[in-house]
Amino acid sequence: MQPLLKGRPLRMAILDYGLFQVHANNRIIGICGFLIQTDAGETVLIDTGFPEKYAEDANAATAEDDLGSFGRVLSITYRNLAPAQLALLGISPANVDLMIQSHTHIDHVGFMDGFPGVPIVIAAAERALPRPLYWAGKQAMEWPDRDYIEVTGDVTLGPGFDVLFVPGHAPGQLAFMLELPVTGPVLLTSDAISRADEIEEAFAGSWDEELAIAHGARLMQMAADRQAKVIFGHCPAQWPTLRKAPEWYD
């Protein structure tokens, strides 16, 4: 695949899409996305959080989606929706040049249809599904009418921006390695490794546990080799320590 980006990552913001409590261990997890800007003026959005209905009435939305068996929403307000998070950075949906879906579970696809005309990078294995995964077989969403750039392995989007194909948590799970000018290498594991403890737990409950173990080990070796800062997908201990929009990692 030809590189899609001309510039190198210049800065990255972590988007705060709310808080969720998982019944298992009562762990409280942050729901995150990422906004990356390059030195060529390009803007890339990774994931878009929960659907808007969770800010309107989380209890009703949880019941509708049968999410209550897994956990409960602690805090999702209109401030946590993707457009509001971008606004904290002075960015509008019209400023986004490229979207990336790490995978298509409910807490990552809420505004996938909210950026008309913006192409979406996604794993071919996930785009091949009749509908986005969403949650527990519900598959309540249709695929937005977009240009999809489907990946089947690791690809370089542009200088200093690699997309890593790491199925296990989901059939089309993606992770990302960025090179920032000040912070240096940053590995965004997304849900390929939701938290460090998941490695010791052998990724129990994943779509494919063996693949998750293999790719989890591969990601951590890459991080060690590059001496990268690792940002996990949903780590209760790490989430409070991370800078969120409107702050940036340079």
Phi and psi in degrees as a GROMACS rama.xvg file:
@    title "Ramachandran Plot"
@    xaxis  label "Phi"
@    yaxis  label "Psi"
@TYPE xy
-69.6  142.983  GLN-2
-54.9966  139.583  PRO-3
-94.012  -19.6042  LEU-4
-113.731  141.757  LEU-5
-89.9987  -35.9632  LYS-6
-96.4803  167.929  GLY-7
-89.5405  151.094  ARG-8
-55.9517  127.593  PRO-9
-101.304  -39.7125  LEU-10
-159.893  159.227  ARG-11
-137.606  136.659  MET-12
-117.43  141.728  ALA-13
-93.5166  127.035  ILE-14
-95.5036  131.04  LEU-15
-97.0541  100.856  ASP-16
-94.4085  10.7785  TYR-17
120.015  -176.619  GLY-18
-123.911  142.346  LEU-19
-136.949  141.342  PHE-20
-109.139  121.31  GLN-21
-86.677  133.71  VAL-22
-59.8332  -38.2913  HIS-23
-64.6918  115.915  ALA-24
66.6019  4.54911  ASN-25
54.2115  28.4302  ASN-26
-71.8437  142.77  ARG-27
-103.862  123.467  ILE-28
-120.414  144.284  ILE-29
-83.1728  147.6  GLY-30
-105.358  121.24  ILE-31
-127.786  155.718  CYS-32
-135.529  -178.99  GLY-33
-141.358  143.477  PHE-34
-123.177  121.698  LEU-35
-118.537  131.839  ILE-36
-114.77  140.907  GLN-37
-101.822  167.622  THR-38
-75.9833  0.726387  ASP-39
-102.104  9.2146  ALA-40
83.3905  14.0276  GLY-41
-87.3053  145.941  GLU-42
-123.41  124.179  THR-43
-120.811  130.79  VAL-44
-112.9  124.549  LEU-45
-107.489  113.042  ILE-46
69.183  154.21  ASP-47
-134.891  16.5378  THR-48
75.2142  -162.124  GLY-49
-75.977  158.149  PHE-50
-62.5732  156.955  PRO-51
-59.5834  -28.8  GLU-52
-60.421  -22.4142  LYS-53
-73.8402  -25.0604  TYR-54
-79.9257  -29.8685  ALA-55
-72.6984  -48.4707  GLU-56
-159.289  92.8143  ASP-57
-62.8563  -37.593  ALA-58
-65.7767  -45.5409  ASN-59
-65.0289  -41.113  ALA-60
-65.2789  -39.8735  ALA-61
-62.51  -43.0205  THR-62
-64.7973  -42.0145  ALA-63
-62.4459  -37.1894  GLU-64
-95.5448  1.93918  ASP-65
56.1871  36.4022  ASP-66
-83.0115  -14.7651  LEU-67
-64.3123  -22.0607  GLY-68
-70.8015  -21.0097  SER-69
-97.2119  -38.855  PHE-70
177.541  -161.756  GLY-71
-144.513  148.159  ARG-72
-73.0546  128.162  VAL-73
-93.0669  -39.3807  LEU-74
-160.011  109.991  SER-75
-138.256  110.161  ILE-76
-112.204  176.599  THR-77
-62.2602  -25.7161  TYR-78
-66.0631  -24.0001  ARG-79
-89.0817  -2.01633  ASN-80
-78.5102  153.975  LEU-81
-54.3306  -46.8565  ALA-82
-60.9707  -37.4755  PRO-83
-70.5158  -36.2561  ALA-84
-66.0516  -40.3644  GLN-85
-65.4712  -37.0545  LEU-86
-62.1842  -31.9157  ALA-87
-59.7806  -25.3628  LEU-88
-97.5405  3.54489  LEU-89
74.9111  26.802  GLY-90
-119.313  137.071  ILE-91
-105.982  161.799  SER-92
-53.3789  -31.9085  PRO-93
-67.5378  -17.1965  ALA-94
-83.9606  -11.7781  ASN-95
-79.5785  127.505  VAL-96
-96.2206  -28.5413  ASP-97
-151.627  136.979  LEU-98
-112.021  150.472  MET-99
-131.106  131.968  ILE-100
-100.694  113.89  GLN-101
-63.3047  -35.6982  SER-102
-173.486  -174.802  HIS-103
-120.896  34.6806  THR-104
-73.7578  162.866  HIS-105
-55.3953  -33.9723  ILE-106
-86.8483  9.84679  ASP-107
-125.221  -11.1693  HIS-108
-118.406  10.5788  VAL-109
-56.083  -35.8041  GLY-110
-120.419  31.9504  PHE-111
-60.5314  -28.1869  MET-112
-94.8717  10.4339  ASP-113
-96.0659  9.13299  GLY-114
-132.221  73.3983  PHE-115
-55.4327  135.468  PRO-116
81.4791  -5.27607  GLY-117
-88.6782  123.534  VAL-118
-65.926  152.667  PRO-119
-121.496  124.217  ILE-120
-86.0268  130.018  VAL-121
-153.957  153.51  ILE-122
-69.0293  136.782  ALA-123
-58.9737  -34.2106  ALA-124
-62.3608  -31.127  ALA-125
-86.5207  -39.082  GLU-126
-66.0171  -23.1137  ARG-127
-71.6824  -14.4676  ALA-128
-70.1738  151.08  LEU-129
-57.9129  -35.0502  PRO-130
-145.323  162.936  ARG-131
-55.9286  150.38  PRO-132
-55.4403  -43.8447  LEU-133
57.7066  -104.517  TYR-134
-154.97  130.838  TRP-135
48.4729  41.3712  ALA-136
79.3131  -0.772236  GLY-137
-65.5398  -46.2606  LYS-138
43.2424  56.3981  GLN-139
-78.057  -13.2186  ALA-140
-101.043  148.515  MET-141
-94.7586  159.21  GLU-142
-70.9878  126.806  TRP-143
-61.4219  151.253  PRO-144
-77.1531  96.627  ASP-145
-141.417  167.848  ARG-146
-83.1022  120.682  ASP-147
-104.106  131.162  TYR-148
-106.04  104.359  ILE-149
-94.3996  132.437  GLU-150
-114.468  146.252  VAL-151
-121.644  2.09541  THR-152
-166.256  -171.074  GLY-153
-65.5405  136.977  ASP-154
-139.414  154.853  VAL-155
-101.468  116.82  THR-156
-75.9313  -30.0402  LEU-157
-178.212  179.234  GLY-158
-59.139  125.158  PRO-159
75.3871  19.5363  GLY-160
-143.814  99.0471  PHE-161
-109.204  136.902  ASP-162
-102.566  128.478  VAL-163
-113.057  126.524  LEU-164
-87.449  111.714  PHE-165
-134.757  61.9651  VAL-166
-59.9908  151.285  PRO-167
157.969  -67.6656  GLY-168
-59.1072  -42.802  HIS-169
-141.598  159.056  ALA-170
-64.2007  -24.5203  PRO-171
-119.551  32.9809  GLY-172
-63.6167  134.427  GLN-173
-119.495  150.012  LEU-174
-129.715  175.428  ALA-175
-144.783  137.879  PHE-176
-117.892  120.012  MET-177
-115.25  154.621  LEU-178
-119.708  106.675  GLU-179
-95.5971  150.926  LEU-180
-65.5588  -32.7729  PRO-181
-105.658  -49.8366  VAL-182
-66.7682  -32.3116  THR-183
89.8046  -154.205  GLY-184
-65.7775  137.281  PRO-185
-131.434  125.607  VAL-186
-102.725  117.97  LEU-187
-98.9748  105.882  LEU-188
-78.3319  -18.7324  THR-189
49.4698  -146.438  SER-190
-84.8484  3.86381  ASP-191
-59.0516  -34.655  ALA-192
-138.869  99.9394  ILE-193
-71.4821  -30.7174  SER-194
-159.932  158.36  ARG-195
-60.4586  -35.9762  ALA-196
-60.3083  -24.3084  ASP-197
-62.7406  -28.7866  GLU-198
-64.065  -47.0614  ILE-199
-66.7797  -29.2214  GLU-200
-83.267  4.19983  GLU-201
57.0093  32.5454  ALA-202
54.9458  40.4487  PHE-203
-58.1118  134.814  ALA-204
89.7141  -0.280507  GLY-205
-70.1311  161.698  SER-206
-55.9112  -42.5564  TRP-207
-141.068  101.978  ASP-208
-65.266  -38.8528  GLU-209
-64.1321  -43.9001  GLU-210
-63.9322  -39.9165  LEU-211
-62.3076  -41.6895  ALA-212
-62.7509  -46.4118  ILE-213
-63.5941  -45.7835  ALA-214
-76.4544  -29.3864  HIS-215
-61.3375  -43.9671  GLY-216
-64.7613  -40.1031  ALA-217
-62.2502  -43.5343  ARG-218
-64.0622  -43.8729  LEU-219
-68.2321  -31.1921  MET-220
-69.3406  -40.0548  GLN-221
-60.9457  -42.6101  MET-222
-62.7632  -41.5523  ALA-223
-65.2899  -43.0908  ALA-224
-63.4569  -35.9021  ASP-225
-94.626  -5.81606  ARG-226
53.3834  48.1657  GLN-227
-86.8741  148.363  ALA-228
-73.3353  127.292  LYS-229
-102.767  125.246  VAL-230
-114.576  113.436  ILE-231
-78.6728  164.621  PHE-232
-69.6484  -42.6714  GLY-233
-150.29  59.359  HIS-234
-92.1038  115.126  CYS-235
-58.4475  -38.1451  PRO-236
-75.5031  -35.1153  ALA-237
-80.8406  -35.3563  GLN-238
-52.7792  -46.826  TRP-239
-65.3  -19.1925  PRO-240
-87.9725  -10.8854  THR-241
-86.4591  141.872  LEU-242
-74.4593  134.985  ARG-243
-115.016  162.129  LYS-244
-52.559  135.918  ALA-245
-91.1431  9.19973  PRO-246
-78.8265  157.905  GLU-247
-123.466  155.103  TRP-248
-101.645  121.042  TYR-249
